[in-house]
Amino acid sequence: MQVRNRRAANWSLEAAPWSAKKACAHVLGRLHEWGYRETDVAAAGLTELLVRTAVADGGRRVSVHLADQNRQALIVALPHRPGLAAADTAVLPELTSLGAVSCGTDTADDGRRLWAVLDL
């Protein structure tokens, strides 16, 4: 995944039950470094759901990507499990209820991508 013309960070984690909490700590820490502290609850909720969903896809690792632009954050989780037939959209209403202003899922060669955009 490539992100250009904005600040970005990414982390690779083992696909394990504890990965969602660790991803939340990484995302909130970086958002704080960038000067964003007002949306901790929404950012943590979105990150946790994205990573839990990616872990449930059954890959060996999960990568989490974060970028900001124009007071919005993009949070992406990738399970790195190829062969998933179709994107599952069941998670989208829950992401919206947690504060995502935009969200999506699609399936690529390296597995399902799940993403959410949050106003900061």
N, CA, C and O of each residue as an XYZ file, in Angstrom:
480
protein
N       0.847     -1.170      0.000
C       0.000      0.000      0.000
C       0.896      1.237      0.000
O       1.837      1.327      0.788
N       0.605      2.170     -0.871
C       1.369      3.410     -0.946
C       0.470      4.590     -0.608
O      -0.658      4.693     -1.090
N       0.992      5.471      0.226
C       0.296      6.701      0.584
C       1.257      7.832      0.265
O       2.418      7.799      0.674
N       0.780      8.832     -0.465
C       1.649      9.932     -0.876
C       1.083     11.279     -0.446
O      -0.122     11.435     -0.252
N       1.981     12.242     -0.304
C       1.628     13.638     -0.034
C       0.851     13.840      1.262
O       0.009     14.734      1.351
N       1.131     13.019      2.255
C       0.535     13.191      3.583
C       1.341     12.377      4.577
O       2.088     11.477      4.194
N       1.190     12.692      5.835
C       1.868     11.902      6.861
C       1.252     10.517      6.900
O       0.048     10.352      6.706
N       2.088      9.529      7.151
C       1.591      8.158      7.201
C       2.451      7.326      8.136
O       3.608      7.653      8.400
N       1.870      6.254      8.628
C       2.571      5.295      9.474
C       1.956      3.929      9.234
O       0.806      3.828      8.806
N       2.713      2.885      9.506
C       2.146      1.543      9.400
C       2.853      0.610     10.372
O       3.992      0.840     10.777
N       2.146     -0.439     10.728
C       2.647     -1.431     11.667
C       2.222     -2.810     11.199
O       1.122     -2.980     10.672
N       3.078     -3.784     11.386
C       2.767     -5.172     11.093
C       2.674     -5.916     12.419
O       3.589     -5.855     13.239
N       1.568     -6.613     12.621
C       1.323     -7.316     13.875
C       0.981     -8.769     13.597
O       0.458     -9.110     12.536
N       1.283     -9.608     14.559
C       0.826    -10.993     14.498
C      -0.706    -10.964     14.529
O      -1.295    -10.142     15.231
N      -1.343    -11.844     13.783
C      -2.807    -11.932     13.809
C      -3.197    -12.733     15.056
O      -3.296    -13.959     15.016
N      -3.413    -12.025     16.147
C      -3.702    -12.653     17.432
C      -4.799    -11.862     18.144
O      -5.074    -10.718     17.779
N      -5.424    -12.461     19.153
C      -6.492    -11.746     19.869
C      -6.052    -10.409     20.463
O      -6.873     -9.497     20.563
N      -4.803    -10.263     20.855
C      -4.309     -9.031     21.462
C      -3.941     -7.954     20.436
O      -3.670     -6.815     20.816
N      -3.927     -8.292     19.158
C      -3.461     -7.358     18.126
C      -4.292     -6.090     18.038
O      -3.746     -5.023     17.759
N      -5.595     -6.176     18.267
C      -6.455     -4.991     18.161
C      -6.066     -3.943     19.203
O      -5.986     -2.757     18.882
N      -5.825     -4.362     20.440
C      -5.438     -3.415     21.491
C      -4.075     -2.803     21.190
O      -3.870     -1.607     21.401
N      -3.152     -3.609     20.701
C      -1.827     -3.088     20.377
C      -1.918     -2.089     19.224
O      -1.260     -1.049     19.250
N      -2.730     -2.401     18.214
C      -2.925     -1.491     17.081
C      -3.526     -0.168     17.558
O      -3.126      0.897     17.088
N      -4.481     -0.227     18.483
C      -5.081      0.997     19.031
C      -4.015      1.871     19.676
O      -4.001      3.085     19.472
N      -3.126      1.268     20.449
C      -2.065      2.027     21.105
C      -1.155      2.693     20.079
O      -0.763      3.847     20.251
N      -0.818      1.970     19.011
C       0.016      2.548     17.952
C      -0.684      3.725     17.271
O      -0.092      4.790     17.095
N      -1.937      3.526     16.893
C      -2.683      4.561     16.163
C      -2.878      5.798     17.041
O      -2.628      6.917     16.593
N      -3.315      5.610     18.272
C      -3.531      6.763     19.152
C      -2.218      7.479     19.446
O      -2.180      8.709     19.484
N      -1.157      6.733     19.650
C       0.141      7.356     19.884
C       0.575      8.227     18.724
O       1.063      9.338     18.931
N       0.405      7.738     17.506
C       0.807      8.522     16.335
C      -0.116      9.721     16.141
O       0.355     10.812     15.820
N      -1.426      9.536     16.331
C      -2.339     10.675     16.217
C      -1.971     11.757     17.236
O      -2.036     12.946     16.923
N      -1.591     11.362     18.438
C      -1.170     12.332     19.451
C       0.096     13.050     19.011
O       0.212     14.263     19.184
N       1.052     12.310     18.440
C       2.279     12.940     17.920
C       1.944     13.987     16.863
O       2.610     15.018     16.768
N       0.916     13.720     16.078
C       0.520     14.639     15.017
C      -0.368     15.771     15.528
O      -0.767     16.641     14.753
N      -0.681     15.768     16.819
C      -1.459     16.853     17.409
C      -2.954     16.612     17.493
O      -3.708     17.551     17.749
N      -3.403     15.394     17.289
C      -4.827     15.068     17.359
C      -5.110     14.291     18.642
O      -4.562     13.210     18.858
N      -5.972     14.854     19.490
C      -6.322     14.178     20.742
C      -7.831     14.149     20.976
O      -8.299     13.481     21.898
N      -8.580     14.851     20.168
C     -10.012     15.027     20.420
C     -10.850     13.799     20.060
O     -11.988     13.683     20.514
N     -10.324     12.902     19.271
C     -11.145     11.794     18.759
C     -10.625     10.430     19.209
O     -10.770      9.444     18.486
N     -10.025     10.367     20.387
C      -9.446      9.107     20.855
C     -10.453      7.965     20.898
O     -10.136      6.852     20.479
N     -11.657      8.219     21.396
C     -12.650      7.153     21.534
C     -13.025      6.603     20.160
O     -13.046      5.387     19.970
N     -13.319      7.473     19.212
C     -13.699      7.016     17.867
C     -12.529      6.335     17.166
O     -12.707      5.285     16.549
N     -11.337      6.916     17.252
C     -10.172      6.312     16.591
C      -9.871      4.934     17.159
O      -9.562      4.007     16.411
N      -9.957      4.796     18.472
C      -9.710      3.499     19.099
C     -10.772      2.483     18.700
O     -10.448      1.336     18.394
N     -12.033      2.893     18.701
C     -13.116      1.983     18.324
C     -13.000      1.507     16.898
O     -13.168      0.321     16.614
N     -12.710      2.438     15.988
C     -12.556      2.068     14.578
C     -11.364      1.143     14.376
O     -11.463      0.136     13.675
N     -10.239      1.485     14.991
C      -9.042      0.655     14.840
C      -9.289     -0.748     15.376
O      -8.936     -1.738     14.734
N      -9.890     -0.825     16.544
C     -10.139     -2.131     17.145
C     -11.041     -2.993     16.256
O     -10.757     -4.171     16.039
N     -12.118     -2.408     15.747
C     -13.021     -3.172     14.890
C     -12.337     -3.593     13.589
O     -12.474     -4.739     13.161
N     -11.614     -2.687     12.967
C     -10.915     -3.026     11.724
C      -9.932     -4.176     11.945
O      -9.883     -5.114     11.149
N      -9.158     -4.104     13.016
C      -8.142     -5.139     13.259
C      -8.786     -6.451     13.695
O      -8.371     -7.514     13.233
N      -9.782     -6.406     14.566
C     -10.475     -7.649     14.947
C     -11.058     -8.352     13.724
O     -10.985     -9.576     13.608
N     -11.635     -7.572     12.815
C     -12.202     -8.142     11.593
C     -11.108     -8.742     10.723
O     -11.284     -9.826     10.167
N      -9.984     -8.051     10.599
C      -8.865     -8.570      9.802
C      -8.295     -9.840     10.422
O      -7.978    -10.787      9.701
N      -8.159     -9.878     11.735
C      -7.661    -11.083     12.419
C      -8.599    -12.261     12.157
O      -8.144    -13.383     11.936
N      -9.902    -12.004     12.182
C     -10.883    -13.072     11.955
C     -10.783    -13.665     10.550
O     -11.271    -14.770     10.317
N     -10.162    -12.955      9.618
C      -9.987    -13.487      8.261
C      -8.982    -14.636      8.209
O      -8.908    -15.342      7.203
N      -8.210    -14.832      9.274
C      -7.381    -16.017      9.371
C      -5.976    -15.946      8.803
O      -5.343    -16.984      8.616
N      -5.473    -14.763      8.526
C      -4.091    -14.650      8.061
C      -3.112    -14.823      9.208
O      -3.527    -14.925     10.362
N      -1.828    -14.857      8.912
C      -0.802    -15.004      9.944
C      -0.422    -13.664     10.567
O       0.041    -13.611     11.706
N      -0.620    -12.585      9.815
C      -0.293    -11.261     10.321
C      -1.345    -10.269      9.832
O      -2.120    -10.546      8.916
N      -1.342     -9.119     10.468
C      -2.241     -8.024     10.103
C      -1.371     -6.776      9.996
O      -0.526     -6.530     10.857
N      -1.575     -5.998      8.952
C      -0.891     -4.709      8.902
C      -1.924     -3.599      9.039
O      -3.041     -3.682      8.528
N      -1.504     -2.559      9.747
C      -2.367     -1.418     10.006
C      -1.675     -0.197      9.418
O      -0.489      0.026      9.662
N      -2.408      0.588      8.648
C      -1.878      1.780      7.995
C      -2.696      2.976      8.451
O      -3.919      2.898      8.575
N      -2.009      4.079      8.697
C      -2.645      5.309      9.161
C      -2.099      6.467      8.346
O      -0.891      6.555      8.124
N      -2.968      7.348      7.901
C      -2.547      8.567      7.197
C      -3.503      9.686      7.596
O      -4.658      9.443      7.947
N      -2.996     10.925      7.533
C      -3.871     12.061      7.813
C      -3.765     13.086      6.693
O      -2.724     13.235      6.052
N      -4.857     13.777      6.482
C      -4.899     14.861      5.501
C      -6.155     15.672      5.764
O      -7.234     15.116      5.969
N      -6.009     16.990      5.757
C      -7.155     17.897      5.915
C      -8.019     17.554      7.125
O      -9.246     17.516      7.034
N      -7.363     17.305      8.262
C      -8.044     16.982      9.527
C      -8.923     15.739      9.422
O      -9.974     15.655     10.058
N      -8.492     14.791      8.627
C      -9.119     13.476      8.575
C      -8.033     12.417      8.670
O      -6.912     12.615      8.202
N      -8.379     11.291      9.282
C      -7.458     10.157      9.370
C      -8.026      8.996      8.565
O      -9.223      8.713      8.615
N      -7.157      8.338      7.832
C      -7.496      7.097      7.137
C      -6.842      5.967      7.922
O      -5.632      5.983      8.150
N      -7.639      4.990      8.335
C      -7.146      3.810      9.045
C      -7.481      2.602      8.189
O      -8.636      2.404      7.811
N      -6.470      1.789      7.881
C      -6.650      0.618      7.021
C      -6.093     -0.600      7.736
O      -5.041     -0.520      8.370
N      -6.785     -1.724      7.640
C      -6.292     -3.003      8.165
C      -6.289     -4.024      7.033
O      -7.256     -4.144      6.280
N      -5.186     -4.756      6.930
C      -5.023     -5.797      5.903
C      -4.687     -7.120      6.583
O      -3.748     -7.175      7.377
N      -5.429     -8.186      6.294
C      -5.162     -9.469      6.941
C      -4.096    -10.324      6.249
O      -3.626    -11.301      6.832
N      -3.718     -9.987      5.057
C      -2.714    -10.743      4.303
C      -3.072    -12.224      4.199
O      -2.224    -13.095      4.393
N      -4.310    -12.489      3.897
C      -4.755    -13.858      3.642
C      -5.372    -13.904      2.257
O      -6.530    -13.527      2.077
N      -4.597    -14.369      1.267
C      -5.127    -14.447     -0.099
C      -6.228    -15.492     -0.207
O      -6.349    -16.393      0.624
N      -7.013    -15.343     -1.241
C      -8.011    -16.353     -1.557
C      -9.401    -16.098     -1.021
O     -10.289    -16.930     -1.206
N      -9.617    -14.969     -0.360
C     -10.976    -14.661      0.081
C     -11.799    -14.305     -1.147
O     -11.389    -13.473     -1.955
N     -12.939    -14.925     -1.284
C     -13.715    -14.825     -2.520
C     -14.307    -13.443     -2.774
O     -14.221    -12.926     -3.888
N     -14.900    -12.851     -1.761
C     -15.580    -11.574     -1.985
C     -15.485    -10.716     -0.735
O     -15.321    -11.220      0.377
N     -15.589     -9.429     -0.938
C     -15.555     -8.498      0.188
C     -16.848     -8.635      0.994
O     -17.941     -8.648      0.428
N     -16.717     -8.735      2.295
C     -17.855     -8.815      3.199
C     -18.164     -7.406      3.687
O     -17.307     -6.761      4.292
N     -19.351     -6.932      3.438
C     -19.703     -5.560      3.809
C     -20.463     -5.474      5.132
O     -20.918     -4.391      5.499
N     -20.612     -6.583      5.857
C     -21.380     -6.578      7.105
C     -20.786     -5.646      8.150
O     -21.517     -5.161      9.013
N     -19.507     -5.384      8.101
C     -18.829     -4.552      9.096
C     -19.067     -3.054      8.856
O     -18.864     -2.253      9.768
N     -19.483     -2.668      7.676
C     -19.594     -1.247      7.333
C     -20.569     -0.464      8.210
O     -20.215      0.629      8.652
N     -21.779     -0.962      8.487
C     -22.669     -0.193      9.368
C     -22.099      0.006     10.767
O     -22.327      1.045     11.386
N     -21.363     -0.977     11.266
C     -20.755     -0.836     12.590
C     -19.654      0.219     12.574
O     -19.520      0.985     13.528
N     -18.865      0.268     11.498
C     -17.839      1.308     11.376
C     -18.480      2.691     11.363
O     -17.982      3.616     12.006
N     -19.566      2.829     10.644
C     -20.278      4.107     10.589
C     -20.812      4.492     11.966
O     -20.752      5.658     12.356
N     -21.332      3.514     12.699
C     -21.877      3.813     14.029
C     -20.777      4.231     15.014
O     -21.058      4.885     16.018
N     -19.532      3.855     14.725
C     -18.404      4.226     15.584
C     -17.801      5.581     15.219
O     -16.892      6.059     15.898
N     -18.306      6.203     14.146
C     -17.846      7.545     13.798
C     -17.167      7.691     12.456
O     -16.715      8.787     12.123
N     -17.076      6.626     11.667
C     -16.464      6.742     10.340
C     -17.334      7.625      9.452
O     -18.547      7.430      9.372
N     -16.711      8.597      8.786
C     -17.445      9.427      7.831
C     -17.452      8.769      6.458
O     -18.242      9.128      5.585
N     -16.565      7.807      6.283
C     -16.493      7.021      5.061
C     -15.799      5.712      5.434
O     -14.926      5.699      6.302
N     -16.179      4.620      4.788
C     -15.544      3.336      5.082
C     -15.760      2.401      3.908
O     -16.605      2.650      3.047
N     -14.994      1.329      3.881
C     -15.150      0.387      2.790
C     -14.365     -0.884      3.009
O     -13.572     -0.999      3.944
N     -14.599     -1.821      2.139
C     -13.901     -3.089      2.136
C     -13.831     -3.588      0.698
O     -14.767     -3.404     -0.080
N     -12.735     -4.208      0.362
C     -12.625     -4.841     -0.942
C     -11.637     -5.995     -0.823
O     -10.913     -6.100      0.166
N     -11.612     -6.837     -1.809
C     -10.728     -7.989     -1.805
C      -9.685     -7.823     -2.893
O     -10.004     -7.519     -4.043
N      -8.422     -8.029     -2.505
C      -7.295     -7.923     -3.432
C      -6.498     -9.226     -3.384
O      -6.863    -10.160     -2.671
N      -5.426     -9.277     -4.136
C      -4.602    -10.482     -4.171
C      -4.075    -10.896     -2.810
O      -3.921    -12.086     -2.536
N      -3.795     -9.911     -1.947
C      -3.236    -10.242     -0.636
C      -4.286    -10.297      0.464
O      -3.933    -10.310      1.643
N      -5.553    -10.330      0.114
C      -6.623    -10.452      1.096
C      -7.533     -9.246      1.110
O      -7.442     -8.352      0.268
N      -8.407     -9.251      2.084
C      -9.393     -8.180      2.205
C      -8.761     -6.939      2.801
O      -7.977     -7.025      3.747
N      -9.100     -5.784      2.248
C      -8.718     -4.494      2.823
C      -9.943     -3.899      3.476
O     -11.024     -3.879      2.888
N      -9.775     -3.419      4.684
C     -10.841     -2.754      5.405
C     -10.359     -1.376      5.777
O      -9.234     -1.235      6.258
N     -11.165     -0.352      5.574
C     -10.705      1.009      5.848
C     -11.844      1.883      6.372
O     -13.026      1.639      6.126
N     -11.423      2.915      7.109
C     -12.360      3.911      7.620
C     -11.685      5.272      7.640
O     -10.483      5.380      7.884
N     -12.468      6.305      7.383
C     -12.005      7.687      7.454
C     -12.727      8.335      8.628
O     -13.939      8.196      8.795
N     -11.949      9.046      9.433
C     -12.459      9.686     10.641
C     -12.124     11.178     10.597
O     -10.984     11.550     10.317
N     -13.119     12.035     10.874
C     -12.846     13.462     11.034
C     -12.090     13.669     12.331
O     -12.439     13.098     13.364
N     -11.047     14.493     12.270
C     -10.208     14.741     13.446
C     -10.494     16.115     14.048
O      -9.879     16.492     15.045
